[in-house]
């Protein structure tokens, strides 16, 4: 996917999100950037330094609904956990560089969502963030009715210094499993 902003002359390329690969046996592909958590570091927001997130949270119209673009049948592996039928609720924690918790945050992601860090929370420009922040984002806890987690996401972080041709950073968030980020995961044997 290509994102163009003609106002400021910025172009971004978002890497593809795979649902299947020709070399993988059906239903055995386990890698995808679509995960239940992600992390990123960001410098302190100032009058000159600005950062934003681009979040990708596919809906069931991609896979899961009748008539979805990529049905499970036909060679595409089933996404686990499944996509949401509407928006994806993402919650997170912002830490300073000494791992001191600063703030809990929440974001609503709707398919493709671009959001400035300061629109998420002013903590990103606070004095406590003078050396930058580390943020952990995760899909909100499982549905209390079913106990099942729904929703996966990936995302990109960008930061630029106004008026500088060299301080313009862009890259994908570090994605992972929400359960792994929360602590040790039980190993299951067969």
N, C-alpha and C positions, 0 to 999 in steps of 0.2 A: 504494500500500500504506500502511496506517496501522499504526503501532506505538504501543501504549498500555502504560504502566507505572503500574498503579493504586497501587502501594506509594508511589511518590514523586510521583504526579500529573503525569507527563510524557507528552505526546503528540507524535509526529513523523509527518510526511507524507513518504514517499519518492516522488520523481518517477517517472513511468512510464519504462520502458525500451522503446524502439520497435524493432520488427523490420521494419516496413514502414510506408509512408505512401501514402494514396490518390493524392496528387499526384505521386508518384515512379514513373518507369517501372520495371517488374520488374527486379530484380537491379542496379539502378543507385543505390540508396540507400547513401550512404557514411558518413553521420553516425550515430553511436550513442555513448552514454556507456560502452558496454561496450568497453573497450580493454585493452591489455596492460600499461599502467603508469598510475600516478597519483602525485600529490605533495600534500603538505600541510604547513603550519606549525602548530606548537602551542606554547603557553606552557609554562613549566616546571611539572611536576606538584608540588603541595605538599599540605599537610594540608587546604587549602581549595579548591584548583583541581584539578579532575579532568576528564580527557578520555577519549573512547572512539571507536572506529571501528565503523561498521556496514558490512560488506562484502557485496556481492551478486555471487555467482559461479554463474550458472545452469549446470545440468547438461544432458546430452543428452536428458533427458526433456522439456525445453522445446523443443529443436530438435536433430535429429541421429539419435535412435533411431527405430526403426519404431514408429509409434503416438505419436510425440512430439506435444505440445500444439500446436506451430506447425510443420507440415511445410513443407519448401522448396517443394513443389508447392502450388498454391492461392494464389499471390501473395506469399508471404513470402520475402524474399531470404535467401540462405544466409549465415549468420554466418561470418566469416573473421577470425581463426582459429576453428575450431569449439570448441564447449563441451566440457568434460571429461565423461567418463562417471561419474567419482567426484569426489573433492575437488580443489580447485585449490591448488597450492603457490605461495605468493607470497613473494618474497624482497625485501629492501630495504636501504637505507643511511640512517643517521641522521647528520645534520650539525649542527654548531652554527651560529649566525648569521653566522659568519665563513667558512663553507663548509669547516670542518675536519671530516673524517670522525670520527665518534664510535663507531659500532657498526654491524655487519651484523645484520639481524634476519630472522626468517622467521615466516610465518603460514600456517596451513592454513585455507582457506575452504571451507565446506560449504553451498552454496546461499545462505543468509542467516546471517552470522556477526557477532555483536556481541562486541567485545573491548575491554577497558580498555587504554590505552597502557601502564600499568605491568605488565599481564599479558603484554604483548609483550616488554618489556625495562625494567629499572630505570633505564636511561640517561635516560629522560624526566624523572626527578626528581633526577638527579645534579648536583653543582655545575657541571660543564662545560656544563650546559644552563640556566644561570641566566637567559639572555636568550631562551630558547626553542630549539626545534629545527625543522629542515626535514627531512622524510622523503620519500624516493623509494621507491615500491613497484612491483614488476613481477612478471609471471608468470614462474615459474622457467624457465630456459633450455630450449630445445627438447628433445623426447624424443630421447635418444641413439641409440635403435634406428632411428627413422624420420627424425630430423632436423626433424620438424614441430613447430611450436608449437601447443599446445592450451591452451585456457582463456582466457577474458576475464573482466574484472570491472569493477565500478564501486563506489563507496563514499561514505560520508558521515562527516564528522568532527563531533563535538560536544564542547563544553567548557562547564563551569559552575563558578561559584564558590559553594560551599556557603553557604547563608544569604543570598544576594544575589538579588534579583528582576530585576536588570538585566544581570548578566554570565552569560548563557546563550546560547551561540552554537551554530549548527547550519548545515551546508551540505555540498554535494557536493564530493568531492575534485576536484582538477584532473586530468582524465584525458588520456591521450595514448598514442602509440605507444612501445613499449619501444625500438625501433630509433631513433626520433627523439630520445629522451631520452639515449641513449648517445652521440650525436654525429651528425655529418653523414650524411645518407642519400643514397645514389647516386640520381641522377635517371635514370629510364629513358625512352627515347624509342621511338616506334614507327616 
